[in-house]
Amino acid sequence: MEVKVLNVSGKETGASLHLPESVFGIEPNDHAIYLDVKQYLANQRQGTHKSKQRNEIAGSTRKLYKQKGTGGARAGSIKSPLFNGGGRVFGPQPRDYSFKLNKKLKSLARKSALSYKAQDNNVVVLEDFTFEAVKTKSYIDFVAALNLTDEKTLLVLAAADNNIYLSSRNLKKAKVITADQLSTYDVLNAGKLLLTTGSVKTLEEALAK
């Protein structure tokens, strides 16, 4: 798949880049995408939820009233889940929600997500660039030049660039990552995928196996 390379001003450079079919042109596997996104979201959970069981409630162990003769149900403790302030039955406990997936499956999921983006013409390839200083306005102008002001964008760089990253950090619809940080969730969550020529090469080396 041939894609025209643009500069930061949104104009064609005259060059084109071939997006490898092994990464951007495979038959997408929806189940692999589902599992990878599920793992990503599960790994974000803190799992620190906690409610007290009856043995953890602070209260008297005195029997509330005599066993028989009251006309009511017998009760042995104020900590019973039946009373206000009592313990909770089968309440949430701290746990780890993360789980593992095979590397090949995760690779397939990322290639599937990238292929979907390529099929929908939502991949923009840019020549490698940087900003001279950290300025949010520089990133706003950059996105505007590409006519993507109202789009949720994901910019994938070949290597970390602090000026670009910090310039985009305050923008709600912009996210900047490096190619080795790319996740299936990030690809699907973005409206437009912005790749640099360097990041395309990095992704091909990592995923085209």
N, C-alpha and C positions, 0 to 999 in steps of 0.2 A: 504494500500500500504506500503510494507516494504522497507526501504531504509537503506543502510549501513552507519554507522557513521564514518567519517574520522577525523583525527587530523590535526593540522596546517601544518604538513609535507606532507599531501596528502595521508597518508597511512591509511588503515583500522584499526580501534581500536578493531575489533572483536565484537562490539556491533551493534545492528540494532534498528531502530526506526520506529514505525508505524505512517504514515501520515494519520490523520483521514479523512475518506471518506466524512464527512460532510463539510470539508473545501477544500480538495485537490482532491475530486473525484466526484464532482457534475456535472450535465449536464450544460455546460456553457451557459450563457444568453448574447448573443452578443449585444442586445439593451441596457441592463443595463451597459455593459462595455462602449458602445458608449456615453451614457449620463454622466457617471462618468468621463470619460476622457474629454469630452466636458466641463464639469463644472470645472475640474482642470485647463484646459488651459484658460478658460474664467476668472477664478479667478486670473490668473497670469498677466492679462492685467492691465496696469495702468489707461488707459482711460483718459489721460491728453491731448489728441489731441484737437486742437482748431484752427479755422480760423476766421478772422474778417468778420462780416457782414457789410453792407453799413453804418449802424448807428454807427459803431465802428471805421470807417476809419477817420484819421485826414486829413482834406482837407476843401477847401472853399465850402460854400453853394451857392455861386454865380451862376446864370444861365450862362452857357457857351457862348451861342449866342442866337440871337433872335429866337422866336418860328417859324416864317414863312419866306419864301423868300430865304432860303439858298440852296434849292434843296436837302438837306439832312434830315435825320430823326431828330425829335425834341429831345433835350437833356436838362435835368434839373439840373444835378449834376455831378461833376467829380468823385463822389463816386459810380456811377452806375457800376454794374458788367460788363457792356459792354466795359468799358475802362480799360486799363492797370493801375494797382494800385487800382482799385475799389474793393468793397466788393465781397465776394464769396456767391453765391446763394446756400442755403441748405448745407453749409459746415459742417465739423465735429465739434461737441461740446463736452465738457467734460461729461463723463457718467460713470456709474458703470456697468461693464459687468457681475458681479457675479450673480449667482442665486442659489437657494436651491434645494436640493434633499432629499427625505426621507432616513432615516437611514437604513431601511431595503433594499432599492434599492442599496445603496452604499455598504452595506455588501455583497449583492448578486454579485455585480460587482467585488469586491475584491476576493471573493471565485471563481468566474468564471475565473478570470485572473490566480489565483493560480492553478486551475484545468488544464488550458491550459498548464501551465509550467510543471506540473507533468506528463501530457499526453505525452509531448514531451521529457521527461527525462532531463529536464533542471533545476532540483532541486537538490542541493548538501547539505547534512546535515553534520554539523561539531560539534565536541564537544565544549563546552564553553571554550573560551580562552581569553587571553589578551596579550598585549605587555608590556615589562618592561619599555620601554621608547618610546618617540615619534621619530620614524625613518621611513622615506618614504621607505628606502631600506627593512625594515622588512616586509612592506606590499607587496612590489614588489616580494620578495622571497616567501611570503605566496601564492600569486596568481600563481607564476611560479610553485610551488610545486603541485598545483592543475591542471597544464597544461591549465591555462586559461589566459595566458598573452595577447593574442590577442582578448579575449572576453570582452564584456561589462558586468561587474558584479555588482550585488546589494547584499551587505551583510546586513542581518537583525539581529540585536542583541536584546537580551531580555531587556537589560538596557543600558543606555548611558555609553560609554567607551571612554574617551577623548584620550587616547593613540592610540587606533585603528582609531578613527575618524580623528585625526590630521595627522596620518601617511598616510592616504589615500587621504587627501584633495587635494594634488597637482597632483593626477593621473587622467587623462582625462576619462579613461574608468572604473573608480571605484567609487562607491558611498556606503556610510555606513549610515544606519538609524536604529532607534529602531523599535520594532514591532508595537508600538502604532502610529508610523508615516507612516506606510505602506500605499501607495496609489495604485490604479489600474494602473495609468500612470507609476509609477516607476517599477511595476512588468513587464508590457508589454514592457517597454523601455529597460529592461536589457536582455542580452543574456542568462546569467546564474544567477539563484537565489540561493544565499548562505544563508542557515539558520543554526542557532545554535540550539542545543537541547532545550535550554531555550526559544528561540523565537518561536519554533514550539508549545510549551506548551502555551505560551502567546497568539499566534494567535488562537489556538483551543479554549481557554477560551473566547476570544473576538468574534469569528465568528461562532462558532459551536452552536449557539442558534437557 
